[in-house]
Amino acid sequence: MAGIFYQIGYTGSKYPCLVVLLCVTITGILSLGIYNLRILTDPQDLWVSPNSRTYKEQEDFSSKFGPFYRINQMMLTYTNDHWVNIFRKEALQVVYFMQNIINSRSTLISGKNYTIEDLCFRPVQGKGCLAPSPMDIWLQDPKLLEEDADIQFTTLCTQSIDINFTNIPCSDRSGIPVILESVFGGISCEQRRNDTQPCDHCYIQAKTLSVNYLLNNDKFTQIDAQVWEKEVFIDTVQALNNRDYQKLYKYYQSDLMTAPTEAVLDNYKVLTLSERSIPDEIDEETNQNQWIVIISYLMMFAYIGLAIGQFPSKIYNGFTLGLGGILIVFSAMLSSIGAVSYLGIGMTMISLEVIPFLILAIGVDNMFIISHGFKKQKGETVSIRMGKTLESVGPSITTAAVCETLAFLVGALTKMPALQSFCIQAAIGVFLDFIFQITMFVAFLTWDELRKKHKTYDLMICKQDLNYEIKEDRKLVQNFFKKTYTPFLQKPGCVAITVLVFLLLLIPSFIGITSLEVGLEEQVSLIEGSYLYNYFTYEKKYIEIGPVAYVVLDGFNYQNDDDLKFIDGISNAISNLKETVQPPLYNWVSAFKLFIQPGSEWQLSCKTGDIQLDDFPKQLKRFLATKINSPCCQKYGICGEQFETDIVTNDEGQVTASRLRFQHTPLHNSKEYILSLEQTRQVIDKKCKDLDTSKKVYAYSLHYVFYDQYSYIRSVAIGNVLLALATIFFTMTIVQDVVCAIIVTFLVFLIAFNLIGMVWLCNFLFGGFQIEINAISVVNLVTCIGLAVEFVAHIVIKFRTADGNRWDRVLQSMTTMGTSVFVGIVCTKLIGVAVLGFAPSNLFKLYYFRMYILMVILGTFNGLVLLPTFLGIAGPSFSSIGQKYNKLINRSSNDEKSEKGLKQI
């Protein structure tokens, strides 16, 4: 291997133009793949595996009942948060005002004006849009609201608001009941004196009033709906919050109510969530964070220029060489993006934000190792010196690069798209960075050395100063490590403190591995102060109802008593989940059985006297034709029309699939969302244990798809870490030996293990938003494995080949590789990561700033403190025969290459 690296170094230095041209060509060819680049911002594309259970259930649900509708919610509240009750006529009039504007506005799409009527979800055919609102209680009629003497009494739903008493109390104009918890938030009950109302009841007081616009989400209307959400819904809400009243008054069209005055509107604000809000927020967050990332890179570039040369010096600075190193990182990044695009793999913002830091950290470390190794080679031509440099450091760099590449590749076996994409691109990027370091950087270093010989200025290569005197490299860091730091590590007191810190770090590590929660709070991934961030703040405080969910039944015979009994059992079991399910469960089967029941008291109102003469398809058809405003529905609650979208029939009228509807309790955080999925899944799995394979039952809600990952995220994290460690062990065993493999693998594991513990400790000490186990933290954990190899492997490999007793070999290892690790990784990453603390996103502050700082600190302790202490005390010894043999081979090889080099000169 040493001979191969000598030839690579010699050739790269002898023909730098050819080498650079070849590397640029490779970069150009791979970068062409960027034309096929797909940036993934849809949360489902990021976190949901196409092979996951919930993804398949979602696909099945969509194929039977159509895609889940798009939800757009606006939540009206007071500008002054201290006001107690918003449930007043004035606030309801503001709700009507905003709804009227949204309903009246249109947006031009492909030459056609679209309004809400063209895009909305209609659960009952021939009826209006489903947009639950507190004004539905007054049938969207402000005059009925004005005439209502007691609006709180009206919400008891004991009598009709219609003067003719023709509508069901608390139902909208289509006859669909208004779920009070869906339109009122932060509900409390007013206590009235001399209250004569029977039973339990609540005179509602509320903190928020909500309106929910539900839009179709099929492939024909999805794009149009996204445009409407931005140009009508969000724009209208922002107009109120920005106090752009002229825009609002321009679109208001109603003779039933005078528009509220500006003084009235000043008292209110609207918090909003649109279906497109999260992807939009991700884009906005990326735009804001990119400047932080750019500043971080500029600072790291400035540091590299200072550290790799002899600052201050107009000739011997290292800014030109540092710029070349940054170009190599940029080339590796572009090439890796193009490569994954060729493979048809979508890119995520996590990859774009993390991988440059990863490649830069590893690349800079290699730059310092090569450049420091080159400075040690004296008195020969540049090409021979470069060949000897790579001969010396090439095996160490290669070992680390192969370990890192393979460690990331095994991470690609995960089923999570965001993590899979990251691992593949990281593996390609790290490998290409290694190739470019031993080829293109060798060429850059050659040119830089020739520039110095010709006394050409750094960066300003057209200027020369032939009289400039060469300054001796003071080697401050190397001298510090050699004369001060490493001897200090040998002192008994220092050894004792190192062992104590090692043991203390194990305590939070063992706690953290079992105590870290899974999940990702919505607000963590949002820009603090954005409209979406503010919405979730209020949603967590005041939401009174959880997400809608369904139990899907497939392959059942609704005329079979055993099947009907099974369905009743499922219905009862779900209803009994009091912790996560909010009754009632809307079971069409129960309503249908009542509808066809012979001799019932409602057969006259429901016109079912002859229902037994019909076959099942006709019975079902008559049931579904029972209107919401019919006497059968209003008097007896048998409303077949509301179940029309819950039943799928074939051409013969037989039911092929159906669903039972229910509502979850309010879910405020990841833990509650995960629990809702786990409980419904456990109930159904238990009930279906002995179910015929021809039948299928599953629970489905939109949030299940996103939170399903947390049912297996721990195993994904553990599996990735173990596979990466196994890869590092086998690679080190093959390239070096089993003893080196054990030491490197253990230290890499220890850094990752300590990271988990310190994350838990920071959560405990600092409070606020927490770092949890999710795809981002797992990506960071895999990144930690890659960086940990750099902290450990070079020092261990150098120790293995050094001469003398243990501490002598430690001194040699720390003076050469230790300084490169410190200058190349520790200082570079600390400077770059420090800037991330100023990012506007909590996601960056927690998962990038905090975790990366911890990575660097733990890598520094384990790689530059614990490792040399361990090697000095109990490091492996090699036989004198083996050492002499290695020296003999190396001396012979060097002599031959020197002669060959001189001949070529």
NORUR-V676825 format. One record per pair of residues at least 4 apart in sequence whose ideal C-beta (glycine too) atoms are under 6 Angstrom apart, sorted by the first residue. I is the first residue (numbers start at 0). J is the second residue. Records with the same first field share a line. If there is no record, write none. Layout:
I->J / J
This chain:
0->394
1->390
4->389 / 390 / 393
5->9 / 386 / 390 / 896
6->10
7->389 / 437
8->385 / 386 / 388 / 389 / 441
9->13 / 382 / 386
11->18 / 438 / 441 / 442
12->381 / 382 / 385 / 441 / 445
13->382
14->18
15->442 / 445 / 446
18->438 / 442
19->439 / 442
22->435 / 438 / 439
26->30 / 330 / 334
29->334 / 337 / 338
30->333 / 337
32->337 / 340 / 341
33->336 / 337 / 340
35->340
36->340
37->345
38->346
39->44 / 45 / 345 / 347
40->278 / 281
42->46 / 277
43->47
45->347 / 417
46->705 / 708 / 774
47->54 / 704
48->414 / 415
49->54
50->414
51->707
53->703 / 704 / 707
56->697 / 699
57->704
60->64 / 699
61->66
63->647 / 656
66->216 / 217
67->701
68->120 / 213 / 216
69->214 / 216 / 224 / 274
70->274
71->212 / 228 / 232 / 273
72->209 / 211 / 272
73->210 / 236 / 269 / 271
74->207 / 209 / 270
75->94 / 208 / 267 / 269
76->207
77->82 / 85
78->266 / 268
84->204
85->90 / 205 / 208
86->203 / 204 / 205
90->208
91->144
92->259
93->259 / 267
94->134 / 208
95->134 / 141
96->259
98->102
99->251 / 253
100->235 / 247 / 250 / 251
101->235
102->115
103->250 / 252
104->231 / 250
105->112 / 114
106->113 / 226 / 227 / 230 / 231
107->112
108->113 / 223 / 226
113->117 / 223 / 227
115->119
118->214 / 220 / 224 / 227
119->128 / 214
120->129 / 213 / 215
121->126
122->129 / 644
123->640
126->173
127->173
129->213
130->212
131->181 / 182 / 211
132->210
133->182 / 208
134->139
135->171 / 177
136->169 / 177
137->143 / 144 / 160
138->172
141->255 / 256
142->255
143->160
147->153
151->202 / 203
154->203
155->200
156->168 / 169
158->168
159->164 / 166 / 168
161->165 / 166
166->170
167->633
169->177
170->174 / 176
171->175
174->627 / 628
179->183
180->543 / 544
181->544
182->209
183->203 / 205
184->206 / 207 / 541 / 542 / 543
185->205 / 206 / 207 / 541
186->203 / 205 / 543
187->204
188->201
189->202 / 204
196->200
206->541
207->541
214->224
215->220
216->221
220->224
225->275
226->230
227->231
228->232 / 273 / 275
229->233
230->234
232->273
233->273
236->269 / 271
237->241
238->243 / 246 / 247
239->269
240->268
244->248 / 261
248->258
251->258
259->263 / 264
270->533 / 534 / 537
272->276 / 534
275->279
276->531
280->284 / 525 / 531
284->288 / 526 / 840
285->348
287->839
288->838 / 843
291->834 / 838
294->834
295->831 / 834
298->830
299->827 / 830 / 831
300->321 / 325
302->306 / 830
303->307 / 321
304->317 / 318 / 321
305->310
306->822
307->317 / 320 / 321 / 370
308->315 / 316 / 317
309->315 / 470 / 472
310->316
312->316
313->456
314->454 / 467
316->457
317->321
318->457 / 458
319->447 / 457 / 458
320->447
323->443
324->366
327->435 / 439 / 440
328->358 / 359 / 362
330->435
331->358 / 428 / 431 / 432 / 435
332->355
334->431
335->424 / 427 / 428
338->427
339->344 / 423 / 424
344->420
346->350
347->417 / 420
348->352
349->353 / 417 / 421 / 778
350->354 / 420 / 421 / 424
354->424 / 425 / 428
355->359
357->782
358->362 / 428 / 432
359->363
360->786 / 824 / 828
361->789
362->432
363->823 / 827
364->789 / 823 / 824
365->396 / 436
367->371 / 819 / 822 / 823
368->392 / 819
371->819
372->388 / 391 / 392
373->388
376->384 / 387 / 388
379->383 / 384
380->904
381->445 / 448
383->900
385->441
389->393
392->396
393->397
395->793 / 796
398->734 / 792
399->788 / 789 / 792
400->433
401->730
402->727 / 730 / 788
403->429 / 785 / 788
404->426 / 429 / 430
405->726 / 730
406->723 / 726 / 727 / 784
407->422 / 425 / 426
408->426
409->722 / 723 / 726
410->422 / 719 / 781
411->419 / 422 / 423
413->418 / 419 / 715
415->774
417->774
418->774 / 777 / 778
421->425 / 778
424->428
435->439
436->440
450->455
454->463 / 464 / 465 / 467
455->460 / 463
456->462
474->478
476->818 / 822
477->481 / 814 / 818
478->482
479->483 / 484
480->484 / 485 / 813 / 814 / 817 / 818
481->814
485->810 / 813
487->493
488->493 / 867 / 868
489->806
494->868
497->864 / 865 / 868
501->865
504->753
507->511 / 756 / 759 / 760
508->752 / 753 / 756
510->514 / 759
511->515 / 755 / 756 / 759
512->755
514->759
515->759 / 772
516->771
517->709 / 712 / 772
518->669 / 709 / 771
519->773
521->535
522->532 / 535
523->768 / 841 / 842
524->842
525->529 / 531 / 532
526->839 / 840
527->532
534->538
537->541
538->542
539->667
542->665
545->662 / 663 / 664 / 665 / 666
546->663 / 700 / 702
547->662
548->661 / 663 / 700
549->658 / 660 / 699
550->569 / 659 / 698
551->658 / 697 / 699
552->657 / 696
553->656 / 695
554->693 / 694 / 695
555->562 / 694
556->562
557->654
558->615
566->588
569->686
570->584 / 586
572->682
573->580 / 584
574->582 / 584
576->580 / 678
579->663 / 664 / 674 / 675 / 678
580->661
581->662 / 664
584->659 / 661
585->660
586->659
587->591 / 642 / 645
590->637
591->622
593->637
594->622 / 637
595->610 / 618
597->611
601->605 / 635
602->607 / 608
604->630 / 631 / 634
605->631 / 637
610->618
613->617 / 618
616->652
622->639
623->639 / 643
625->629 / 631 / 639 / 640
626->640
627->632 / 638 / 640
630->634
631->635 / 637
632->638
645->657 / 658
646->654 / 657
647->655 / 656
648->652 / 654
649->653 / 655
663->675
666->671 / 672 / 675
667->671
672->702 / 706
673->706 / 709
676->680 / 703 / 706
679->698
680->684
683->687 / 696 / 698
687->696
690->694
702->706
703->707
708->712
711->715
712->772
714->718
716->777
719->781
723->784
724->744 / 748
727->744 / 747
728->740 / 744
731->735 / 739 / 740 / 743
732->737 / 740
735->739
738->875
739->795 / 799
740->744
742->795
743->791 / 792 / 795
746->791 / 861 / 866
747->787 / 788 / 791
748->752
749->861
750->787 / 857 / 858 / 861
751->783 / 784
753->857
754->783 / 853 / 857
757->853
758->770
761->765
762->769
768->841
770->845
772->776
775->846
779->850
783->787 / 854
787->858
788->792
789->824
790->820 / 858 / 862
791->862
793->816
794->812 / 816 / 817 / 866
797->812 / 815 / 816
798->808 / 812 / 870
801->808 / 811
803->807 / 808
805->871 / 874
806->871
809->867 / 870 / 871
812->816
813->817 / 867
817->863
818->822
819->823
820->824
821->825
822->826
824->828
825->859
828->832 / 855
829->855
832->851 / 852
835->843 / 847 / 848
836->848
838->843
841->845
842->846
843->847
844->848
845->849
846->850
847->851
853->857
854->858
858->862
859->863
860->864
861->865
862->866
867->871
870->874
877->881 / 882
